[in-house]
Amino acid sequence: MDRRKFLRDSALTGGALLAAGMIPTDLYAATDETRLVILHTNDVHSRLEPFPMDGSRNQGLGGVAARAELIKTIRATEDHVLLLDAGDIFQGTPFFNIYKGEPEMKAMAAMNYDACTMGNHDFDAGLENFATQLKHANFPVIISNYDFTATPMEGKYVPYKVFKKGKLKIGVTGVGVEMAGLVPDSLFGNTKYLDPIQKANEMADLLKNKEKCDMVICLSHLGYKYNDNKVSDIVFAKESQNIDLIIGGHTHTFMPKPDVYKNKVGSDIIVNQVGWAGINLGRLDFSFSGVQKKNLLKAHTVVVGEKSTN
C-alpha cells in the first residue's frame, strides 16, 4: 500500500473509532501530560545558616546552602519547577540587623526564586529599605492588596504575573496581612491596605478568564487560621473563586499535608504552609492533561538539613 495513503487512512480510521468511543481518550491524553513541581517557603526570617548544633529541637536544620542543594537536585530531575515564597523574608537573625536584607535577597536570587510576596516583617527597616534591597533580586514581588502609590515601593511590585512552564500558563497573585496595629505607621507610610479577598478574586478572575491560565496560585501572608474573625487562609479559601492553590505564611504553621476546602462556587482549593525559618521546603507535584486538567499527584514536606545523631 502507498505509504501516504496508509497514513491518511489510518488517521481517518483512528478518528472514527475515537468518535465512536472505541478508543479510550486517556491513551491520547497520556501523551499530552505535563508535570509541574511547585516548591515553596514562608517566614524564613533571615535564617541563612542552619540552627546551631546546641542540642535544641531544631539543631542542624535550615540554612540556604542545604535548601539550594535540594532545589538544584529537584530541578535536575524535573522539567518544570516553580519556586515561590510567601513573605517574611526579613528579621530574626543578626544578618538582618547588620545588612538589612541584602544577603537574604542575594541568596534567593542565587536560588532563582520565581516570585515572592511581602510579609509584615519585610517592613521592619522601612519601605525605602525594602525597595532598595530589591536591586539584589532577580524575581518579582507580587502583592495585590497593598497600594504603594506615593511610596518608595511605587512601580517596584506587580499585582500578578503569568509564568510559562512548558505548555502551561501559571498565574500568581499575592495578598498581605493588615498592617495597622502590627507594623508601626512610620514603617509602612502611605501604603493603603485593600481587602485581600476582593483583590485576590479580581486578580484570579483576570488570570483565569483573560490570561487563560491553567492554574492560579495566591501567595498569602494572611495566616492559616485564627480564633477570632480575622481573615485567615481558611476564610479566604472559602470565599475565593478561580484560585487553585493558596501558599500561606505568617502563622508559622507546620502542616503535615495540604488541606483542601471548597471555594465560593464549590470547587476544590488547596491550602499549604511549611512552618518557618527555612526548616522545611514545600513540594507539590501536579499533573496536567486533557482528561483531568489538574491533579495533585503528591505533596511532600522536605526537611532542610539534618539533625545531629549524637
C-alpha positions as CSV (number, residue, x, y, z in Angstrom):
1,M,0.0,0.0,0.0
2,D,1.2,3.5,-0.8
3,R,2.7,4.9,2.5
4,R,0.9,8.3,2.3
5,K,-2.4,6.6,1.6
6,F,-1.8,4.2,4.6
7,L,-1.1,7.1,7.0
8,R,-4.1,9.0,5.8
9,D,-6.5,6.1,6.1
10,S,-5.1,5.1,9.5
11,A,-5.7,8.7,10.8
12,L,-9.2,8.7,9.5
13,T,-10.0,5.3,11.0
14,G,-8.5,6.3,14.3
15,G,-10.6,9.4,14.4
16,A,-13.7,7.5,13.6
17,L,-13.0,4.9,16.4
18,L,-12.3,7.7,18.9
19,A,-15.6,9.5,17.9
20,A,-17.4,6.2,18.4
21,G,-15.9,5.8,21.9
22,M,-14.0,2.6,20.9
23,I,-10.5,4.0,21.8
24,P,-10.1,5.3,25.4
25,T,-9.4,9.1,25.3
26,D,-6.8,8.7,28.1
27,L,-4.5,6.9,25.7
28,Y,-4.3,10.1,23.7
29,A,-4.2,12.3,26.8
30,A,-1.4,10.4,28.4
31,T,1.0,11.6,25.6
32,D,0.0,15.2,26.4
33,E,0.6,15.1,30.1
34,T,2.7,17.9,31.7
35,R,4.1,17.7,35.2
36,L,4.7,20.8,37.3
37,V,6.6,20.9,40.6
38,I,5.8,23.8,42.9
39,L,8.4,24.4,45.6
40,H,7.7,27.0,48.3
41,T,8.9,28.6,51.5
42,N,7.5,31.1,54.0
43,D,8.6,33.0,57.1
44,V,12.3,32.2,56.5
45,H,13.1,35.2,58.8
46,S,16.7,35.8,57.7
47,R,17.8,32.3,58.7
48,L,20.7,32.0,56.3
49,E,22.6,29.5,58.4
50,P,21.3,26.2,59.9
51,F,20.3,26.3,63.5
52,P,23.4,25.7,65.7
53,M,24.3,22.2,66.9
54,D,23.5,23.0,70.5
55,G,21.1,20.2,71.4
56,S,18.0,22.2,70.7
57,R,15.0,20.8,68.8
58,N,15.9,22.4,65.5
59,Q,19.7,21.9,65.6
60,G,21.2,21.4,62.2
61,L,18.0,22.3,60.4
62,G,17.5,25.0,57.7
63,G,20.1,27.1,56.0
64,V,20.3,28.4,52.5
65,A,23.1,26.1,51.4
66,A,21.1,22.9,52.1
67,R,18.0,24.4,50.6
68,A,19.9,25.4,47.5
69,E,21.2,21.9,47.1
70,L,17.7,20.4,47.4
71,I,16.4,22.8,44.8
72,K,19.2,22.1,42.4
73,T,18.6,18.3,42.8
74,I,14.9,18.7,42.1
75,R,15.5,20.9,39.1
76,A,17.9,18.4,37.7
77,T,15.2,15.7,37.6
78,E,12.1,17.8,36.8
79,D,11.4,19.8,33.6
80,H,9.1,22.4,35.1
81,V,9.7,23.8,38.5
82,L,8.1,27.0,40.1
83,L,9.9,28.3,43.3
84,L,7.8,30.7,45.4
85,D,8.0,32.5,48.8
86,A,5.0,33.7,50.9
87,G,6.7,36.5,52.8
88,D,8.6,37.5,55.9
89,I,11.9,37.1,54.2
90,F,13.5,39.6,56.7
91,Q,14.0,39.8,60.5
92,G,15.2,37.2,63.1
93,T,19.0,36.9,62.9
94,P,22.0,39.3,63.1
95,F,22.2,39.1,59.3
96,F,19.2,41.4,59.0
97,N,20.2,43.6,61.9
98,I,23.5,44.3,60.2
99,Y,22.8,44.1,56.5
100,K,19.1,45.0,56.3
101,G,18.1,42.2,53.9
102,E,20.8,42.3,51.3
103,P,22.2,38.7,51.9
104,E,18.6,37.4,52.0
105,M,17.8,38.8,48.6
106,K,21.1,37.7,47.1
107,A,20.5,34.2,48.4
108,M,17.0,34.0,46.9
109,A,18.4,35.4,43.6
110,A,21.1,32.7,43.6
111,M,18.5,30.0,44.1
112,N,16.5,31.5,41.2
113,Y,13.2,32.1,43.0
114,D,10.4,32.8,40.6
115,A,8.5,35.2,42.9
116,C,7.7,36.3,46.4
117,T,5.1,38.3,48.3
118,M,5.6,40.6,51.2
119,G,5.1,39.8,54.9
120,N,4.7,42.3,57.8
121,H,8.4,41.8,58.9
122,D,9.6,42.8,55.4
123,F,8.6,46.4,56.5
124,D,10.9,46.2,59.6
125,A,13.6,48.5,58.2
126,G,11.1,50.7,56.4
127,L,9.7,50.7,52.9
128,E,12.6,52.6,51.4
129,N,14.9,49.8,52.7
130,F,12.8,47.0,51.2
131,A,12.7,48.9,47.9
132,T,16.5,49.4,48.0
133,Q,17.1,45.7,48.6
134,L,15.2,44.8,45.6
135,K,18.2,45.8,43.4
136,H,19.7,42.4,44.6
137,A,16.6,40.4,43.5
138,N,16.0,38.9,40.0
139,F,12.4,38.0,40.8
140,P,9.2,40.0,41.2
141,V,7.4,41.0,44.4
142,I,3.7,40.1,43.8
143,I,1.1,41.8,46.0
144,S,-2.4,42.8,45.1
145,N,-3.9,44.3,48.2
146,Y,-1.2,46.9,49.1
147,D,-1.5,50.2,47.2
148,F,2.1,51.6,47.2
149,T,1.2,54.8,45.4
150,A,3.4,57.7,46.6
151,T,5.7,55.4,48.5
152,P,9.3,54.1,47.7
153,M,7.7,50.9,46.5
154,E,5.7,52.5,43.8
155,G,6.5,50.8,40.5
156,K,8.6,48.1,42.1
157,Y,5.9,45.4,42.6
158,V,3.2,43.8,40.5
159,P,-0.3,42.6,41.4
160,Y,0.1,39.4,39.4
161,K,2.3,37.6,37.0
162,V,2.0,34.8,34.5
163,F,4.7,32.2,34.3
164,K,5.1,29.9,31.3
165,K,6.3,26.4,32.2
166,G,6.3,24.3,29.0
167,K,2.8,24.3,27.6
168,L,1.4,25.6,30.9
169,K,0.4,29.1,31.9
170,I,0.6,29.6,35.7
171,G,-0.9,32.8,37.2
172,V,0.4,34.0,40.5
173,T,-1.0,36.8,42.7
174,G,-0.4,37.7,46.3
175,V,-2.0,39.2,49.4
176,G,-0.7,40.6,52.7
177,V,-1.9,40.9,56.2
178,E,-3.4,44.2,57.6
179,M,-0.5,46.3,58.9
180,A,-2.4,48.6,61.3
181,G,-1.6,47.5,64.8
182,L,1.0,45.1,63.6
183,V,3.5,47.3,61.8
184,P,4.4,50.8,63.1
185,D,2.8,53.5,60.9
186,S,6.1,55.1,60.2
187,L,7.4,51.9,58.5
188,F,4.5,51.4,56.0
189,G,3.9,55.2,55.5
190,N,1.4,55.9,52.8
191,T,0.7,52.3,51.9
192,K,-3.0,51.7,51.6
193,Y,-4.4,48.3,52.7
194,L,-7.1,46.9,50.5
195,D,-9.5,44.0,51.1
196,P,-7.4,40.8,50.4
197,I,-10.3,38.6,49.4
198,Q,-11.7,41.1,46.9
199,K,-8.4,41.9,45.4
200,A,-7.3,38.3,45.1
201,N,-10.6,37.3,43.4
202,E,-10.2,40.2,41.0
203,M,-6.7,39.1,40.0
204,A,-7.8,35.4,39.8
205,D,-10.7,36.3,37.5
206,L,-8.3,38.2,35.2
207,L,-5.7,35.3,35.3
208,K,-8.2,32.6,34.7
209,N,-10.6,34.2,32.2
210,K,-8.4,36.8,30.4
211,E,-4.9,35.4,30.6
212,K,-6.4,31.8,30.2
213,C,-4.1,30.4,32.9
214,D,-4.1,26.6,33.5
215,M,-3.6,27.2,37.2
216,V,-3.9,30.2,39.6
217,I,-1.8,30.5,42.8
218,C,-2.1,33.0,45.6
219,L,0.9,33.7,47.8
220,S,-0.8,34.7,51.1
221,H,0.7,36.3,54.2
222,L,-2.7,36.4,56.0
223,G,-2.1,33.4,58.3
224,Y,-3.6,30.0,58.3
225,K,-6.3,30.3,61.0
226,Y,-7.4,32.4,64.0
227,N,-9.8,32.0,66.9
228,D,-11.4,35.4,66.1
229,N,-12.9,37.0,63.0
230,K,-9.6,38.0,61.5
231,V,-9.2,37.0,57.8
232,S,-7.2,33.8,57.5
233,D,-6.3,31.5,54.7
234,I,-9.2,29.2,55.6
235,V,-11.7,32.1,55.5
236,F,-10.0,33.3,52.3
237,A,-10.2,29.9,50.6
238,K,-13.9,29.5,51.3
239,E,-14.6,33.0,49.8
240,S,-12.3,32.7,46.9
241,Q,-13.1,31.9,43.2
242,N,-10.8,30.8,40.4
243,I,-7.9,30.2,42.8
244,D,-6.5,26.7,42.8
245,L,-3.8,26.9,45.4
246,I,-3.0,29.2,48.4
247,I,0.6,29.1,49.6
248,G,0.5,30.6,53.1
249,G,2.6,32.2,55.7
250,H,2.6,34.5,58.8
251,T,1.4,32.0,61.4
252,H,4.4,29.7,61.1
253,T,2.1,26.7,60.7
254,F,3.8,23.3,60.1
255,M,1.2,21.5,58.0
256,P,1.9,17.7,57.6
257,K,-0.1,17.8,54.4
258,P,-2.1,20.4,52.5
259,D,-5.7,21.0,53.4
260,V,-8.4,21.1,50.7
261,Y,-11.5,23.3,51.0
262,K,-14.5,24.2,48.9
263,N,-14.4,27.7,47.4
264,K,-17.3,30.1,46.9
265,V,-18.6,28.0,43.9
266,G,-17.9,24.6,45.3
267,S,-14.6,23.9,43.6
268,D,-11.6,22.5,45.5
269,I,-8.9,24.8,46.7
270,I,-5.6,23.6,48.2
271,V,-4.0,25.4,51.2
272,N,-0.4,24.7,52.3
273,Q,2.2,26.2,54.7
274,V,5.6,24.9,55.8
275,G,6.3,26.5,59.2
276,W,9.2,29.0,59.5
277,A,13.0,29.6,59.4
278,G,13.5,27.5,56.2
279,I,13.3,24.3,58.2
280,N,11.1,22.8,55.5
281,L,10.7,23.1,51.8
282,G,7.2,22.6,50.5
283,R,6.8,20.5,47.4
284,L,3.6,19.9,45.4
285,D,3.7,17.8,42.3
286,F,0.9,18.4,39.8
287,S,-0.1,16.7,36.6
288,F,-1.9,18.5,33.8
289,S,-3.6,16.6,30.9
290,G,-6.5,16.9,28.5
291,V,-8.7,14.5,30.5
292,Q,-8.1,15.9,34.0
293,K,-6.8,19.4,33.8
294,K,-5.1,19.5,37.2
295,N,-4.3,16.6,39.5
296,L,-2.2,16.8,42.7
297,L,0.0,13.7,42.4
298,K,1.9,14.1,45.7
299,A,2.6,16.6,48.4
300,H,5.9,16.5,50.2
301,T,7.3,18.4,53.1
302,V,11.1,18.2,52.6
303,V,13.2,18.7,55.7
304,V,16.1,21.0,55.0
305,G,19.4,20.0,56.7
306,E,19.8,17.1,59.1
307,K,19.6,16.8,62.9
308,S,22.6,15.5,64.7
309,T,22.5,11.8,65.6
310,N,24.8,12.3,68.6
